[in-house]
Amino acid sequence: MVRMTCRSAAALASSVVLSAAVAAVAQAADVIRTPLPDGNPFPISRAVTVPAGFDTVYVSGALPSIANKDAPKGSVEAYGDMAAQAESALSNIKASLAALGLGMGDVVKMTVFMVADPTKDNKLDFAGLMSGYTKFFGTAEQPNKPARSAVQVAALVVPGALVEIEVIAVKPHAVHAHKGTH
């Protein structure tokens, strides 16, 4: 008959918790980002696969911040062109992620909502979007690329805003040690 003391049971429990923590950290590298075919350099992933062991974080849509307080309220000039607005919205997302202990490299899916720019003959400024986007994704400092959709919409909730961006990020499950008495 094997007899277990409170100390040996606690040591076994601690070992199990530590093993789970090591496994969770090891899984962090298991997010699979499938590149676009044929070496396409466009800075998105064809698909992103997230295995079990991750928490999913849905970050609400972020709008750009006002860039020019002297411009008329509700104007594109108040928020800047598409490049400036995309960079601002992504900076706001970066701050939201940081508050959750995450970074832009943890983003696995992005949806971009864009409005045609009235200062550009009501045409969509996709190049401007990409100018801001490529400062955050597919860089030497942050090479992870999310799966992404970009759509044109008639309007956004804030007049003058040309872009709203929402993301989904993942992080390994947190391992919680349970405190008990023996």
Order of alpha helices (4+ residues) and beta strands (2+ residues): alpha-beta-beta-beta-alpha-alpha-beta-alpha-beta-beta
